[in-house]
């Protein structure tokens, strides 16, 4: 089978002019539909967009290869467009894309994957892509591909290179892998092979593609090589490299920095890898990866797994408030559970929210310590959410330590378990089998239980002090506006953690007393309004930033941003947690100031609130609602503008 067997004339459009990335995808999907390659166009497109959310499929050099494996694909196929004026495709080199192939792959079968691998390697040759961009007809376009495939693959196997005759053989091995194993895996392999050939360095590249590992490195080759490059965005089997210099990096670096990676092996700038439970590379095997970059990767592993719980749970809770609002349910402490249907949505959303902190901490710890860290992180996040202490092991009266406590559980717990695992390396070999099923879980559970029960009491002391101080200030009329600003700011400090809960519990306690006395001028109503607006600002500020300052965020962050409009208007502050966890030094100060401004303006405008929750769904209970909305808009815009100042644009080459 050849590449031209997968690409038909009717699947090619030359001289297309899409306005943006989404429109380019629509054109290419439409060509697949026109060619009869799909059984379900919408489902296939979902797969394409899901792959883009993992990271752009643009590879630089004005080329992009969107791709997806889907059961909606009848048979493996390609479509292609040329875009003379270019289209912004979030390319790593910042250049607009002028040549775009879209791959439709079935869920099974290997032959077509080998053919597609050839195309990926061909696209690494700029003279070839230049000819394709200049093609005048689909027939000419296909002939250029056929000629290049014949010339490039008539005698040479894919993804392997040998040292030119007469050159010194410096043996370098490499493994490439990307999440879907269709495009970037093979492009990185080709780039490394080309660079090795030009540098006179013998190199063999193993591809961990969708059809399985190809060109597999042998034990003898590993033993005799000078070092191994792992250019991968997913886990690859590394225990076989124990005792060898290993450089771990992104698959994109394999495509764009092959000479640099090879030189690091040649110049002995790479640390020796020592297998840690047959899973992850030693910290010294990260090459030029900084400590900050490692922290970020661990954090993002937790945040990316937590995000679906935040989004889905938040929307369910918002639906519950909407149902109760339409049903005329009294807007009291039970608002959101006033009907059987709303109670169902609220409870299910609450269950999803309940997993946020354990999942965040669990996957941070797992990223650090591999599987032994998962238990530690999940339990630590659960203890942070519950607030268990030595004096109150059942957490009957505790105040949770929130997502800050979960971050502590994930990072510190992960590192402590990793230390435990290294200490266990000195145990007799006969105990090797019980380490993962007994020693690591038992030791890890003891570590995290002691750590979190020791930390949580301090959170309780802090919160009690804050609550008592706020109660005193709330009784001083001259301090009402500063108190409202302070409480609103506290809602944004940790977004569901101890500061947030202290402010909210204080406001609701004051509101409860005010509702009992029936005094319409009670300052508690202004305080409750300020607290709710303080909790609404962070998600809305994030949503505004992802809308108007798109270059500050990654593809995944931008895609999730609009959901925060719903969460913010529904008073679900937790929608901002993934962004605050990923960029705490930029997001938290911005949201804090925005919330403080909104809270102060709410009090200044004389806005009141007689419901403890609900956001826009309790509008009838808000006093001076138009000015309240104005305060919300001003505070959210202030937060957005501060984010624009504090957060630099995303480095697409990183």
VEXLOVEX-720539 format. One line per 10 residues: number of its first residue (from 1); their letters; for each residue x, y, z of C-alpha. Coordinates in nm, 3 decimals, padded with zeros to 5 digits, m for minus. Each point is the difference from the previous one (the first is absolute). Layout:
# VEXLOVEX-720539
NUM) a) X:Y:Z  ... .
END
This chain:
# VEXLOVEX-720539
1) xxxxxxxxxx) 00.000:00.000:00.000  00.117:00.351:m00.086  m00.095:00.343:00.132  m00.191:00.081:m00.317  m00.227:m00.298:00.075  m00.125:00.194:00.305  m00.027:00.344:m00.165  m00.239:00.059:m00.290  m00.031:00.297:m00.234  m00.340:00.093:00.142 .
11) xxxxxxxxxx) 00.160:00.009:00.348  00.236:00.283:m00.101  m00.080:00.372:m00.006  00.270:00.235:m00.130  m00.010:00.372:00.076  m00.236:m00.020:00.300  m00.050:00.312:00.212  m00.127:m00.096:00.349  m00.034:00.288:00.247  00.132:m00.197:00.295 .
21) xxxxxxxxxx) 00.102:m00.343:00.127  m00.357:m00.113:00.064  m00.106:00.086:m00.356  00.302:m00.186:m00.141  m00.105:m00.308:00.197  m00.356:00.035:m00.130  00.126:00.006:m00.361  00.215:m00.311:00.047  m00.275:m00.192:00.181  m00.237:00.101:m00.280 .
31) xxxxxxxxxx) 00.240:m00.150:m00.256  00.000:m00.328:00.194  m00.379:00.005:m00.002  m00.005:00.078:m00.372  00.230:m00.297:m00.069  m00.225:m00.233:00.201  00.272:m00.077:00.256  m00.222:00.042:00.307  m00.303:m00.165:00.155  m00.058:00.279:00.252 .
41) xxxxxxxxxx) 00.146:00.340:m00.092  m00.081:00.168:00.333  00.160:m00.279:00.201  00.317:00.006:m00.211  00.023:00.377:00.036  m00.030:m00.040:00.379  00.306:m00.225:m00.015  00.193:00.259:m00.202  m00.086:00.279:00.245  00.084:m00.222:00.299 .
51) xxxxxxxxxx) 00.346:m00.060:m00.147  00.047:00.375:m00.050  m00.085:00.057:00.366  00.299:m00.217:00.092  00.223:00.242:m00.192  00.016:00.146:m00.346  00.069:m00.240:m00.286  00.190:00.270:m00.188  00.366:m00.101:m00.024  00.157:00.322:m00.126 .
61) xxxxxxxxxx) 00.139:00.060:m00.348  m00.352:00.114:m00.102  m00.137:m00.356:00.034  m00.276:m00.150:00.219  m00.128:m00.357:00.023  m00.329:m00.022:00.193  m00.086:m00.366:00.059  m00.222:m00.237:00.193  m00.070:m00.370:00.039  m00.376:m00.057:00.010 .
71) xxxxxxxxxx) m00.260:m00.267:m00.041  m00.176:00.254:m00.225  00.265:m00.060:m00.270  m00.099:m00.254:m00.269  00.352:m00.051:m00.132  00.336:00.178:00.050  00.014:00.316:m00.207  00.164:00.339:m00.049  m00.124:00.341:m00.106  00.216:00.305:m00.071 .
81) xxxxxxxxxx) m00.022:00.373:m00.063  00.246:00.269:m00.093  m00.052:00.348:00.143  00.207:00.254:m00.200  m00.063:00.283:00.247  00.050:m00.224:00.303  m00.223:m00.059:00.301  00.082:00.036:00.371  00.024:m00.357:00.133  00.185:00.067:00.329 .
91) xxxxxxxxxx) 00.319:m00.122:m00.164  00.301:m00.044:00.233  00.209:00.230:m00.219  m00.280:00.260:m00.018  m00.022:m00.025:m00.380  m00.339:m00.031:m00.174  m00.071:m00.341:m00.154  m00.018:m00.029:m00.378  m00.011:m00.378:m00.039  m00.240:m00.213:00.207 .
101) xxxxxxxxxx) m00.064:m00.373:m00.018  m00.279:m00.160:00.201  00.029:m00.368:00.090  m00.303:m00.220:00.060  00.116:m00.325:00.161  m00.197:m00.306:00.100  00.030:m00.154:00.345  00.172:m00.311:m00.130  00.243:m00.101:m00.270  00.371:00.072:m00.042 .
111) xxxxxxxxxx) 00.063:00.022:m00.373  m00.148:00.346:m00.041  00.196:00.124:00.303  00.326:m00.093:m00.170  m00.111:00.190:m00.308  m00.092:00.304:00.208  00.336:m00.024:00.177  00.165:00.037:m00.339  m00.197:00.318:m00.069  00.100:00.145:00.338 .
121) xxxxxxxxxx) 00.366:m00.058:m00.078  m00.035:00.147:m00.349  m00.150:00.318:00.145  00.325:00.062:00.189  00.162:00.089:m00.335  m00.058:00.368:m00.077  00.065:m00.039:m00.373  m00.282:m00.255:m00.015  m00.249:00.220:00.188  00.097:00.298:m00.217 .
131) xxxxxxxxxx) m00.093:m00.196:m00.314  m00.334:m00.099:00.151  m00.083:00.361:00.089  00.073:00.103:m00.358  m00.205:m00.279:m00.163  m00.253:00.129:m00.252  m00.231:m00.302:m00.026  m00.096:m00.296:00.221  00.160:m00.234:m00.256  00.330:00.186:00.028 .
141) xxxxxxxxxx) m00.031:m00.003:00.379  m00.038:m00.380:m00.002  00.292:m00.047:m00.243  00.232:00.202:00.225  m00.091:m00.229:00.290  00.045:m00.316:m00.208  00.341:00.109:m00.131  00.127:00.092:00.348  m00.123:m00.328:00.150  00.179:m00.199:m00.271 .
151) xxxxxxxxxx) 00.324:00.193:00.041  00.001:00.003:00.379  m00.120:m00.351:00.080  00.114:m00.217:m00.286  00.285:m00.157:00.199  00.004:00.156:00.347  m00.203:m00.123:00.298  m00.198:00.257:00.193  00.135:00.166:00.313  00.352:m00.144:m00.012 .
161) xxxxxxxxxx) 00.333:00.144:m00.106  00.349:m00.137:m00.026  00.326:00.189:00.022  00.145:00.098:m00.337  00.293:m00.207:m00.114  00.329:00.112:00.142  m00.156:00.196:00.284  00.065:m00.070:00.367  m00.289:m00.204:00.139  m00.142:00.177:00.303 .
171) xxxxxxxxxx) m00.293:m00.212:00.095  m00.310:00.198:00.102  m00.339:m00.161:00.056  m00.336:00.177:00.015  m00.364:m00.071:00.077  m00.278:00.223:m00.131  m00.365:m00.003:00.103  m00.300:00.234:m00.004  m00.347:m00.047:00.155  m00.171:m00.130:m00.315 .
181) xxxxxxxxxx) 00.308:m00.155:m00.158  m00.084:00.108:m00.354  00.184:00.317:m00.095  00.255:00.152:00.236  00.147:m00.339:00.093  00.126:m00.059:m00.352  00.093:00.360:m00.073  00.227:00.009:00.304  00.154:m00.330:m00.110  00.069:00.135:m00.347 .
191) xxxxxxxxxx) 00.146:00.326:00.133  00.236:m00.186:00.234  00.102:m00.242:m00.274  00.070:00.285:m00.244  00.199:00.194:00.259  00.206:m00.307:00.087  00.080:m00.060:m00.364  00.109:00.361:m00.052  00.213:m00.005:00.315  00.163:m00.333:m00.084 .
201) xxxxxxxxxx) m00.153:m00.165:00.304  m00.153:m00.346:m00.020  m00.346:00.008:00.152  m00.287:m00.243:00.033  m00.348:00.123:00.084  m00.277:m00.212:00.151  m00.348:00.131:m00.074  m00.275:m00.066:00.254  m00.279:00.065:m00.245  m00.364:m00.092:m00.017 .
211) xxxxxxxxxx) 00.083:m00.337:m00.154  00.239:m00.087:00.283  00.374:00.039:00.039  00.198:m00.021:m00.324  00.374:m00.024:m00.056  00.029:m00.118:00.361  00.331:00.059:00.176  00.174:m00.325:00.094  00.170:m00.073:00.330  00.337:m00.017:m00.178 .
221) xxxxxxxxxx) m00.052:00.340:m00.164  m00.097:00.153:00.332  00.305:m00.149:00.173  00.240:00.134:m00.265  m00.150:00.343:m00.065  00.132:00.331:00.132  m00.342:00.127:00.106  m00.371:m00.002:m00.065  m00.233:00.285:m00.099  m00.364:m00.036:00.106 .
231) xxxxxxxxxx) m00.207:00.251:m00.198  m00.348:m00.083:00.121  m00.321:00.155:00.130  m00.118:m00.323:00.158  00.155:m00.268:00.216  00.239:m00.242:m00.167  00.165:m00.308:00.149  00.326:00.125:00.156  00.114:m00.271:00.244  00.212:m00.151:m00.280 .
241) xxxxxxxxxx) 00.216:00.316:m00.001  00.117:m00.042:00.361  00.361:00.116:00.036  00.015:00.185:m00.335  m00.004:00.376:m00.065  m00.359:00.092:m00.084  m00.131:00.335:m00.124  m00.378:00.038:00.041  m00.175:00.278:m00.188  m00.315:00.092:m00.193 .
251) xxxxxxxxxx) m00.072:m00.161:m00.335  m00.004:00.353:m00.147  00.368:00.037:00.093  00.074:m00.311:m00.202  m00.154:00.173:m00.301  00.147:00.346:00.049  00.325:m00.052:00.196  00.146:m00.333:m00.119  00.360:00.123:m00.034  m00.010:00.152:00.348 .
261) xxxxxxxxxx) m00.125:m00.324:00.154  00.259:m00.213:m00.178  00.280:00.239:00.102  m00.100:m00.033:00.364  00.048:m00.376:m00.023  00.329:00.032:m00.188  00.137:00.261:00.242  m00.099:m00.205:00.307  m00.229:00.273:00.133  m00.269:m00.247:00.107 .
271) xxxxxxxxxx) m00.038:m00.165:00.338  m00.004:m00.377:00.045  m00.345:m00.146:00.043  m00.067:m00.237:00.289  m00.327:m00.189:m00.020  m00.243:00.100:00.276  m00.256:m00.278:00.036  00.033:m00.076:m00.369  m00.198:00.307:m00.091  00.140:00.352:m00.005 .
281) xxxxxxxxxx) 00.338:00.150:m00.076  00.224:00.126:00.276  m00.015:00.374:00.063  00.346:00.040:m00.153  m00.117:m00.155:m00.327  m00.204:00.302:m00.097  00.277:00.170:m00.189  m00.061:00.374:m00.012  m00.338:m00.024:00.174  00.001:00.247:00.288 .
291) xxxxxxxxxx) m00.140:m00.066:00.346  m00.273:00.254:m00.069  m00.095:m00.182:m00.322  m00.025:m00.328:00.193  m00.222:00.163:00.262  m00.220:00.135:m00.276  m00.031:m00.341:m00.166  m00.098:m00.164:00.331  m00.253:00.275:00.066  m00.150:m00.019:m00.347 .
301) xxxxxxxxxx) m00.036:m00.376:00.034  m00.225:00.062:00.299  m00.186:00.297:m00.147  m00.075:m00.169:m00.334  m00.154:m00.299:00.177  m00.196:00.223:00.239  m00.147:00.228:m00.267  m00.282:m00.231:m00.120  m00.130:m00.032:00.358  m00.008:00.380:00.036 .
311) xxxxxxxxxx) m00.174:00.064:m00.331  m00.260:m00.278:00.014  m00.075:00.042:00.372  m00.031:00.377:m00.030  m00.245:m00.018:m00.288  m00.216:m00.252:00.186  m00.015:00.231:00.303  m00.087:00.297:m00.222  m00.286:m00.203:m00.153  m00.131:m00.072:00.351 .
321) xxxxxxxxxx) m00.013:00.372:00.083  m00.172:00.073:m00.331  m00.269:m00.263:00.060  m00.074:00.129:00.351  m00.012:00.357:m00.128  m00.263:m00.090:m00.262  m00.190:m00.210:00.254  m00.027:00.292:00.243  00.182:m00.182:00.279  00.073:00.224:00.305 .
331) xxxxxxxxxx) 00.351:00.136:m00.031  00.131:m00.112:00.334  00.273:m00.238:00.109  m00.175:m00.287:m00.180  m00.011:00.179:m00.336  00.120:m00.243:m00.268  m00.163:m00.302:00.162  m00.360:00.124:00.020  m00.137:m00.243:m00.259  00.087:m00.366:m00.059 .
341) xxxxxxxxxx) 00.151:00.078:m00.341  00.213:00.292:00.123  00.110:m00.202:00.303  00.114:m00.276:m00.234  00.208:00.242:m00.210  00.139:00.174:00.310  00.097:m00.325:00.170  00.159:m00.153:m00.309  00.192:00.323:m00.064  00.108:m00.003:00.363 .
351) xxxxxxxxxx) 00.128:m00.356:m00.035  00.209:00.105:m00.302  00.133:00.298:00.195  00.088:m00.233:00.284  00.256:m00.173:m00.222  00.177:00.320:m00.104  00.254:00.027:00.279  00.078:m00.374:00.028  00.051:m00.021:m00.377  00.217:00.315:m00.004 .
361) xxxxxxxxxx) 00.226:m00.126:00.279  m00.006:m00.359:m00.121  00.128:00.069:m00.349  00.259:00.252:00.119  00.139:m00.264:00.235  m00.019:m00.267:m00.269  00.193:00.223:m00.239  00.275:00.029:00.261  00.013:m00.350:00.144  m00.181:m00.208:m00.263 .
371) xxxxxxxxxx) m00.262:m00.250:00.119  00.106:m00.003:00.368  m00.084:00.371:00.011  m00.360:m00.039:m00.117  m00.135:m00.130:00.330  00.188:00.265:00.196  m00.131:00.283:m00.214  m00.362:m00.115:m00.010  m00.015:m00.059:00.375  00.187:00.325:00.070 .
381) xxxxxxxxxx) m00.241:00.198:m00.220  m00.296:m00.162:00.176  00.144:00.088:00.341  00.057:00.357:m00.116  m00.364:00.022:m00.111  m00.129:m00.150:00.326  00.235:00.173:00.246  00.087:m00.307:00.210  00.234:00.057:00.296  00.147:m00.214:00.280 .
391) xxxxxxxxxx) m00.247:00.155:00.246  m00.293:m00.036:m00.241  00.076:m00.304:m00.219  m00.359:m00.014:m00.122  00.010:00.366:m00.108  m00.326:00.069:00.181  00.086:00.363:00.081  00.298:00.062:m00.223  00.050:00.271:m00.262  00.136:m00.137:m00.330 .
401) xxxxxxxxxx) 00.338:00.115:m00.127  m00.134:00.008:m00.356  00.195:m00.011:m00.323  00.313:00.152:00.158  00.006:m00.297:00.236  m00.055:m00.232:m00.298  00.298:00.154:m00.179  00.210:m00.060:00.311  m00.122:m00.360:00.019  00.083:m00.058:m00.367 .
411) xxxxxxxxxx) 00.347:00.149:m00.009  00.134:m00.077:00.348  m00.174:m00.339:00.014  00.138:m00.094:m00.341  00.356:00.092:00.093  m00.021:m00.178:00.336  m00.124:m00.318:m00.166  00.276:00.025:m00.257  00.250:00.020:00.286  m00.166:m00.302:00.160 .
421) xxxxxxxxxx) 00.030:m00.192:m00.326  00.368:00.083:m00.032  00.059:m00.107:00.360  m00.166:m00.333:m00.083  00.255:m00.062:m00.277  00.233:m00.126:00.274  m00.241:m00.271:00.112  00.075:m00.363:m00.093  m00.092:m00.099:m00.353  m00.240:m00.261:00.139 .
431) xxxxxxxxxx) m00.229:00.283:00.116  m00.024:00.153:m00.349  m00.342:m00.151:m00.065  m00.169:00.142:00.311  00.124:00.357:m00.042  m00.279:00.121:m00.232  m00.282:m00.187:00.174  00.096:00.045:00.366  00.301:00.215:00.085  m00.072:00.301:m00.222 .
441) xxxxxxxxxx) m00.377:00.020:00.069  00.039:m00.054:00.374  00.295:00.236:00.040  m00.159:00.259:m00.228  m00.329:m00.002:00.188  00.183:00.048:00.331  00.203:00.287:m00.146  m00.295:00.192:m00.139  m00.223:m00.063:00.303  00.259:00.144:00.239 .
451) xxxxxxxxxx) 00.086:00.287:m00.233  m00.358:00.119:m00.065  m00.123:m00.049:00.358  00.296:00.213:00.109  m00.068:00.274:m00.255  m00.379:00.028:00.024  m00.012:00.133:00.362  00.204:00.303:m00.099  m00.251:00.072:m00.273  m00.276:m00.016:00.262 .
461) xxxxxxxxxx) 00.184:00.244:00.231  00.048:00.243:m00.287  m00.364:m00.020:m00.100  m00.134:00.040:00.352  00.211:00.312:00.043  m00.120:00.140:m00.330  m00.364:m00.073:00.080  00.015:00.164:00.345  00.177:00.305:m00.140  m00.252:00.039:m00.279 .
471) xxxxxxxxxx) m00.294:m00.033:00.239  00.142:00.286:00.207  00.063:00.224:m00.303  m00.347:m00.068:m00.140  m00.145:00.168:00.308  00.183:00.330:m00.071  m00.198:00.213:m00.256  00.308:00.199:m00.105  00.175:m00.322:m00.095  m00.283:m00.150:m00.207 .
481) xxxxxxxxxx) 00.143:00.077:m00.344  00.355:m00.119:00.089  m00.151:m00.312:00.160  m00.202:m00.074:m00.313  00.312:00.049:m00.214  00.200:m00.230:00.229  m00.262:m00.275:00.004  m00.044:00.018:m00.377  00.378:m00.026:m00.041  00.011:m00.302:00.232 .
491) xxxxxxxxxx) m00.245:m00.178:m00.230  00.266:00.019:m00.273  00.311:m00.086:00.201  m00.042:m00.377:m00.001  m00.338:m00.047:m00.176  m00.159:m00.261:00.222  00.281:m00.031:00.253  00.024:00.128:00.359  m00.001:00.374:m00.079  m00.293:m00.039:m00.235 .
501) xxxxxxxxxx) m00.192:m00.214:00.247  00.075:00.237:00.290  m00.144:00.293:m00.195  m00.302:m00.194:m00.120  m00.079:m00.159:00.337  00.028:00.341:00.168  m00.235:00.161:m00.253  m00.257:m00.278:00.015  00.009:m00.003:00.384  m00.065:00.375:00.006 .
511) xxxxxxxxxx) m00.271:m00.041:m00.266  m00.175:m00.270:00.203  m00.018:00.228:00.305  m00.117:00.293:m00.212  m00.280:m00.207:m00.157  m00.114:m00.101:00.349  m00.019:00.359:00.127  m00.156:00.131:m00.323  00.189:00.332:00.012  00.018:00.115:m00.367 .
521) xxxxxxxxxx) 00.292:00.235:00.078  00.217:m00.270:00.154  00.357:00.026:m00.146  m00.002:m00.379:m00.040  m00.195:00.038:m00.324  00.273:00.223:m00.148  00.268:m00.239:00.122  m00.175:m00.298:m00.161  m00.026:00.191:m00.329  00.372:00.083:00.012 .
531) xxxxxxxxxx) 00.095:m00.359:00.075  m00.202:m00.139:m00.289  00.131:00.256:m00.246  00.354:m00.076:00.120  m00.056:m00.365:m00.086  m00.149:00.082:m00.340  00.286:00.219:m00.123  00.285:m00.259:m00.032  m00.168:m00.232:m00.254  m00.137:00.294:m00.201 .
541) xxxxxxxxxx) 00.338:00.176:m00.001  00.159:m00.323:m00.127  m00.268:m00.040:m00.269  00.047:00.362:m00.114  00.376:m00.046:m00.015  m00.025:m00.317:m00.210  m00.239:00.188:m00.231  00.181:00.332:m00.044  00.362:m00.094:00.078  00.014:m00.339:m00.169 .
551) xxxxxxxxxx) 00.377:00.000:m00.044  00.043:m00.024:00.379  m00.142:m00.351:00.008  00.057:m00.344:m00.148  m00.249:m00.162:m00.238  m00.150:m00.211:00.279  m00.032:00.299:00.235  m00.169:00.210:m00.268  m00.245:m00.278:m00.085  m00.103:m00.036:00.366 .
561) xxxxxxxxxx) m00.017:00.376:00.062  m00.359:00.072:m00.118  m00.141:m00.251:00.251  00.114:00.241:00.270  m00.257:00.256:m00.112  m00.268:m00.247:00.110  00.183:m00.093:00.319  00.069:00.360:00.097  m00.355:00.115:m00.057  m00.114:m00.303:00.203 .
571) xxxxxxxxxx) 00.236:00.086:00.289  00.214:m00.311:m00.054  00.345:00.141:00.082  00.166:m00.339:m00.047  m00.006:00.048:m00.378  00.312:00.215:00.042  00.191:m00.263:00.200  00.174:m00.171:m00.295  00.129:00.337:m00.120  00.103:00.109:00.350 .
581) xxxxxxxxxx) 00.176:m00.331:00.057  00.182:00.024:m00.331  00.099:00.368:00.027  m00.034:00.097:00.369  00.230:00.304:m00.006  m00.200:00.159:m00.281  m00.357:m00.121:00.053  m00.040:00.028:00.377  00.115:00.366:00.037  m00.207:00.103:m00.302 .
591) xxxxxxxxxx) m00.315:m00.169:00.125  00.061:00.125:00.355  00.017:00.365:m00.111  m00.294:m00.039:m00.238  m00.214:m00.157:00.273  00.102:00.267:00.255  m00.097:00.277:m00.244  m00.336:m00.166:m00.072  m00.070:m00.053:00.372  00.085:00.359:00.091 .
601) xxxxxxxxxx) m00.217:00.138:m00.284  m00.289:m00.228:00.099  00.007:00.142:00.354  00.050:00.356:m00.126  m00.301:m00.033:m00.231  m00.209:m00.131:00.290  m00.062:m00.340:m00.158  m00.150:m00.270:00.222  m00.063:m00.373:m00.025  m00.242:m00.218:00.198 .
611) xxxxxxxxxx) 00.103:m00.340:m00.143  00.323:m00.184:00.085  00.063:m00.136:m00.350  m00.123:m00.009:m00.358  00.166:00.283:m00.197  m00.227:00.147:m00.267  m00.267:m00.257:00.086  m00.080:00.187:00.324  m00.034:00.336:m00.174  m00.338:00.077:00.167 .
621) xxxxxxxxxx) 00.170:m00.007:00.342  00.269:00.252:m00.099  m00.049:00.359:00.107  00.099:00.257:m00.267  00.065:m00.272:m00.262  00.111:00.230:m00.285  00.280:00.150:00.208  00.087:m00.348:00.126  00.044:m00.113:m00.360  00.212:00.309:m00.069 .
631) xxxxxxxxxx) 00.224:m00.084:00.298  00.036:m00.355:m00.131  00.097:00.122:m00.347  00.254:00.251:00.135  00.160:m00.252:00.235  00.020:m00.267:m00.271  00.154:00.242:m00.250  00.256:00.112:00.260  00.092:m00.367:00.056  00.026:m00.057:m00.376 .
641) xxxxxxxxxx) 00.225:00.304:m00.052  00.227:m00.100:00.289  00.033:m00.345:m00.154  00.095:00.160:m00.331  00.276:00.191:00.180  00.129:m00.279:00.225  m00.025:m00.296:m00.238  00.231:m00.001:m00.298  m00.115:m00.139:m00.336  00.045:m00.375:m00.036 .
651) xxxx) 00.330:m00.098:m00.161  m00.121:m00.219:m00.283  00.352:m00.130:m00.056  00.023:m00.137:00.352 .
END
